[in-house]
Amino acid sequence: MSGLLQSEALKVLTVRSFLWLALANVGLVLAASLTQVFTANINSAEDSRSAAQIASLSMLLALIGGIIVMASEATHGTITHTLLVTPVRERVLLAKVVIAAGLGLVFAVIAELLTVVVVTDLDLHDARLVLLGTLIGAPLAAALGVGLGAVFQSQGSAITVSLLWLLIGEGFAALLWGDSEKYTPGRAFGSLVTGVASQEGMLSMAVGGFAAALWATVFLGVGGLVLVRRDV
């Protein structure tokens, strides 16, 4: 298993897509942090939580990173070699989840450090739960991305569907399901970074974390079935 993990880690370190993702993570968080500094003052605990939520942008990049970890090989045709070298496909999926989750955690840490350094008047005590939620949410988002990548077997399709869901699908869910919308993937992950025990229209942080983990598990389970049954 260690050899498989090393192989997956090497792919992440040598594929340029992940460098661009890392730069996008830095760029988005830096731009949002500078906008916060020049356009708003932090005068309350709510302001600190709102500013700290800038770091949660890393969860979106972690999701995309997880998709690429899994689906890029299918897109470029190298997955056949990987599965022939490691016939136990569940191990391949597990290795990709571990590496993707690690990548998500790195994105979260970098995003939080940038936010704290740039937004100098941020109160860490008031923002601590938001930062903790981001550290939990980013690896979970990356794991969910691996599941999506396994389901669609195409990084372009998986990324497009996930972005469309976040931009449009979540809104339709609110219209169709009413109060149940709080259990959708976007809302579940969003509740992790509210920084408060409860918020109207959102799950509590603890329940939201459980729901986010459940969504990641479901997509990994479905993706695992697709991976096991695919022809090589």
C-alpha positions as MATLAB code, in Angstrom:
seq = 'MSGLLQSEALKVLTVRSFLWLALANVGLVLAASLTQVFTANINSAEDSRSAAQIASLSMLLALIGGIIVMASEATHGTITHTLLVTPVRERVLLAKVVIAAGLGLVFAVIAELLTVVVVTDLDLHDARLVLLGTLIGAPLAAALGVGLGAVFQSQGSAITVSLLWLLIGEGFAALLWGDSEKYTPGRAFGSLVTGVASQEGMLSMAVGGFAAALWATVFLGVGGLVLVRRDV';
ca = [
       0.000    0.000    0.000;
       2.891    2.373    0.726;
       4.169    1.961   -2.815;
       0.729    2.776   -4.188;
       0.504    5.883   -2.015;
       3.950    7.006   -3.166;
       2.886    6.502   -6.777;
      -0.272    8.573   -6.307;
       1.631   11.289   -4.462;
       4.174   11.450   -7.287;
       1.371   11.973   -9.802;
       0.050   14.907   -7.782;
       3.518   16.459   -7.531;
       4.312   16.091  -11.230;
       0.995   16.819  -12.990;
       0.658   20.509  -13.846;
      -3.086   20.540  -13.172;
      -2.434   20.436   -9.444;
       0.038   23.328   -9.675;
      -2.638   25.413  -11.390;
      -5.128   24.417   -8.694;
      -2.682   25.453   -5.979;
      -2.123   28.805   -7.696;
      -5.882   29.266   -8.088;
      -6.311   28.530   -4.384;
      -3.760   31.177   -3.477;
      -5.077   33.689   -6.005;
      -8.742   33.410   -5.028;
      -8.082   33.584   -1.306;
      -5.607   36.452   -1.693;
      -8.021   38.457   -3.861;
     -10.911   37.886   -1.464;
      -8.754   38.735    1.553;
      -7.523   41.981   -0.008;
     -11.097   42.898   -0.906;
     -12.053   42.315    2.726;
      -9.202   44.542    3.940;
     -10.004   47.453    1.621;
     -13.806   47.371    1.701;
     -14.889   46.244    5.168;
     -13.954   46.660    8.799;
     -14.120   43.928   11.415;
     -16.137   45.237   14.330;
     -17.798   42.120   15.712;
     -17.515   38.370   16.111;
     -19.817   37.959   13.108;
     -17.455   40.073   11.006;
     -14.516   37.868   12.030;
     -16.426   34.719   11.115;
     -17.397   36.211    7.769;
     -13.784   37.140    6.996;
     -12.520   33.713    8.056;
     -14.979   32.096    5.650;
     -12.758   33.345    2.834;
     -10.531   30.345    3.574;
     -13.440   28.018    2.799;
     -12.832   28.734   -0.899;
     -10.216   26.000   -0.529;
     -13.036   23.444   -0.238;
     -14.083   24.113   -3.826;
     -10.504   23.720   -5.054;
     -10.193   20.542   -2.960;
     -13.327   19.140   -4.617;
     -11.886   19.798   -8.065;
      -8.542   18.371   -6.956;
     -10.218   15.154   -5.820;
     -11.985   14.846   -9.160;
      -8.706   15.256  -11.032;
      -6.889   12.760   -8.782;
      -9.410   10.105   -9.789;
     -10.631   11.050  -13.250;
      -7.527   12.421  -14.933;
      -6.195    8.921  -15.499;
      -9.424    7.840  -17.159;
      -9.374   11.000  -19.265;
      -5.810   10.361  -20.442;
      -6.078    6.565  -20.650;
      -3.467    5.758  -17.985;
      -5.989    4.188  -15.596;
      -5.634    0.871  -17.452;
      -1.966    0.616  -16.497;
      -2.726    1.577  -12.886;
      -5.400   -1.107  -12.552;
      -3.227   -3.752  -14.175;
      -0.374   -3.004  -11.783;
      -2.762   -3.004   -8.799;
      -5.600   -5.438   -9.600;
      -7.309   -4.872   -6.237;
      -9.216   -1.795   -7.321;
     -10.475   -0.914   -3.850;
      -6.844   -0.265   -2.877;
      -6.444    2.098   -5.823;
      -9.540    4.015   -4.752;
      -8.387    4.150   -1.122;
      -4.942    5.425   -2.113;
      -6.477    8.150   -4.243;
      -8.793    9.163   -1.387;
      -5.864    9.437    1.031;
      -3.795   11.536   -1.370;
      -6.745   13.722   -2.369;
      -7.699   14.313    1.274;
      -4.104   15.284    2.021;
      -4.168   17.676   -0.916;
      -7.397   19.196    0.364;
      -5.902   19.661    3.810;
      -2.851   21.416    2.331;
      -5.135   23.746    0.350;
      -7.091   24.533    3.525;
      -3.990   25.265    5.588;
      -2.549   27.557    2.903;
      -5.880   29.362    2.525;
      -6.171   29.898    6.269;
      -2.622   31.144    6.623;
      -3.161   33.632    3.794;
      -6.426   34.827    5.281;
      -4.943   35.316    8.743;
      -1.830   37.083    7.423;
      -3.670   39.449    5.059;
      -6.723   40.202    7.197;
      -4.664   41.443   10.119;
      -7.591   42.529   12.307;
      -9.200   39.085   12.190;
     -10.006   37.838   15.705;
      -8.801   34.221   15.786;
     -10.875   33.419   18.852;
     -14.099   34.412   17.109;
     -13.003   32.735   13.858;
     -11.651   29.506   15.342;
     -14.692   27.329   14.543;
     -14.801   28.558   10.948;
     -11.121   27.692   10.515;
     -11.652   24.293   12.141;
     -14.613   23.595    9.878;
     -12.525   24.434    6.826;
      -9.805   22.017    7.912;
     -12.433   19.282    8.217;
     -14.433   20.215    5.133;
     -11.610   20.455    2.577;
     -10.427   16.821    2.932;
     -14.051   15.638    2.873;
     -14.698   17.680   -0.275;
     -11.621   16.141   -1.884;
     -12.849   12.647   -0.998;
     -16.243   13.456   -2.490;
     -14.416   14.635   -5.612;
     -12.673   11.276   -5.909;
     -16.079    9.609   -5.801;
     -17.415   11.933   -8.497;
     -14.363   11.287  -10.643;
     -14.894    7.532  -10.349;
     -18.576    7.843  -11.235;
     -18.136   10.012  -14.332;
     -14.694    8.690  -15.394;
     -14.069   12.080  -17.017;
     -12.648   15.066  -15.182;
     -14.375   17.545  -17.493;
     -17.814   16.014  -16.998;
     -17.383   15.600  -13.230;
     -16.184   19.186  -12.727;
     -18.956   20.582  -14.937;
     -21.693   18.638  -13.146;
     -20.393   19.565   -9.691;
     -20.184   23.290  -10.550;
     -23.625   23.276  -12.156;
     -25.045   21.639   -9.062;
     -23.481   24.249   -6.780;
     -24.530   27.166   -8.991;
     -27.988   25.984  -10.079;
     -28.923   22.659   -8.500;
     -28.779   23.894   -4.921;
     -31.211   26.685   -5.815;
     -33.683   24.254   -7.379;
     -33.362   22.039   -4.317;
     -34.508   24.949   -2.173;
     -37.610   25.365   -4.348;
     -38.443   21.664   -4.507;
     -37.589   20.436   -1.036;
     -38.164   23.428    1.225;
     -36.541   22.972    4.617;
     -34.921   19.724    3.449;
     -32.523   21.744    1.294;
     -30.244   22.052    4.318;
     -29.220   18.413    3.736;
     -27.937   18.969    0.186;
     -24.167   18.603   -0.343;
     -23.490   22.323   -0.738;
     -25.492   23.242    2.357;
     -23.962   20.417    4.390;
     -20.438   21.571    3.605;
     -21.452   25.198    4.057;
     -22.736   24.491    7.565;
     -19.233   23.364    8.521;
     -17.952   26.924    8.174;
     -20.758   28.936    9.750;
     -18.754   29.149   12.971;
     -21.903   29.098   15.129;
     -23.875   26.339   16.826;
     -26.907   26.917   14.625;
     -28.003   29.206   11.818;
     -31.369   29.548   10.130;
     -31.637   27.418    7.014;
     -28.460   25.496    7.865;
     -27.577   22.403    9.845;
     -25.548   22.749   13.012;
     -21.807   22.387   12.493;
     -21.752   18.911   14.052;
     -24.703   17.595   12.041;
     -23.404   19.334    8.928;
     -20.051   17.624    9.335;
     -21.797   14.269    9.641;
     -23.913   14.995    6.550;
     -20.841   16.089    4.558;
     -19.020   12.898    5.540;
     -22.099   10.890    4.565;
     -22.264   12.535    1.126;
     -18.570   11.812    0.582;
     -19.102    8.179    1.628;
     -22.098    7.767   -0.689;
     -20.255    9.098   -3.729;
     -17.189    7.025   -2.898;
     -19.377    3.939   -2.564;
     -21.038    4.500   -5.936;
     -17.713    5.428   -7.513;
     -16.125    2.305   -6.074;
     -18.810    0.123   -7.660;
     -18.236    1.813  -11.022;
     -14.483    1.342  -10.708;
     -14.761   -2.345   -9.767;
     -17.132   -3.103  -12.635;
     -15.404   -1.148  -15.374;
     -13.735   -3.077  -18.197;
      -9.961   -2.902  -18.603;
];
